[in-house]
Amino acid sequence: MRVLSATEWRPLADAHAGRVDELVRPHLARRADQVKHPVHDFLFTYYSQRPAQLRRWHPGHGVALEDADEYAILKGYEQVECARGSGGHGAAHSTRVADAYVVSQRPLLTQLHTLLAATAARPAQLGCFGLHEWAMVHRSVEHGTRHDWPLRLGPDGTDAVVESHRVACSHFDAFRFFTPSARPLNTVQPGRDDRPAFEQPGCLHAGMDLYKHAFRLTPMVPSDLVADCFELARDIRVLDMRASPYDLADLGFAPVRIETTEGKAAYVETQRRFAERGAPLRTRLIAECERLLEVAEARV
């Protein structure tokens, strides 16, 4: 057990809070003004973690914090007596993520490890062209749209793109929002309980979901990992919506015109870079799950 004194851990916590403040300040300002944003709100509406939760720093399991009574009331933590850190003498009351909490999270750890490892083992598939967003508004005259923004090609042009392309969405949490008319057009039919059989690292939503997996492991994993995954998700979301059928030019987002040859090439290249950027984060999450599962199994 590594022990951090207050003079060691408080600057780390402050630095993390400052980093997150820079990332979430625009969202908080819009929320105060009751202004919706179809691109950036997603990370706070679709995902359940609130900005204040993202802002709180956690060292992860295996690190104890001296003089951290404010952590003792948080879920997953316990107070213990241990030797003082940084050359201090005598014993101190420290706060750490409890082994018992890690044991209680074995089902989640096992589930996420299975999903992440299966995803990492597959090659990235880069030919979807973001058509999942188009399939969510197929036949919008009948089914409506998900955002109050105009369709760049209009309803008929949007339908024509969906119907003239091979739709191959492997991500259930995108596929479940397809309109009824678009669902049969998908080449695969992923389900809620078979994610490990379909997830692949080229999928934009699988990349964004690294953030979800990371914050679900809070406070057992270090907060820098959660913040790194958040930044990746934020950047992926921009491509996701730039390649969507919506006209977001008024918000400053130039479209990636995936209905054209040039647009397809641009999408694939950016998708490839995100897959490469997500790979080490996925590897870190897998390693954290394995480390925590070892702790859980040793305590059973």
C-alpha angles and dihedrals in degrees: 000000000000114000122207121198119224090255088058104042102037094065088049090052092047092049091051092049090050092050092051093044089061090051099046103033095094091050092050091049091051091047091052089052092043091239117151123215119197094205110037101030089068093080090058102035105039092036117058102219114105123219091250090056092049089050095056112094122227124184094206130237114318097042124094123201123214119220092010103133090149088067094052091075094051122101113268098019133112136181119242138171115244142149115289117261129235097032096309119150130236129006129315137191107249135180124225142159104277122242087223090060091052089051090052090055096056094111092052093044091050093047094049094044091053092049097043095045092048091049094048091051093062128079116248113264109212105177103088094093091203092286091148089082090051092049089055089065100035108144090006091174086070102030105028128224133281096230132042093240129106122260110249094223097029124243096295095045091048092051090049092055092052094046095046096051136067106253111208110166112166097180115095096202089059096038092054089065094055113119115253090254093053100046095077089051093064113101091220130037106213117192136206094256101041101060093126089059094055112025115110130179097241092064112107092214092050087055093049091047090063083080091054092048091049097050092045086061092054127152092019094066128053116269094232088068091052091049092048089053090047092054091050091050091049092053094044090051090060092057090043091059098035087059093044125101092254123106103232098161091119088062092052098258114132111210124251097221099216090174088073131067091241092049092050091052092049091049094050093049093050091043089053092053091051091050089052092047092048096049098078091045090052089048091052092050091049090051091049091051091050093048092049093045089055089054092047094048092048091055097048 
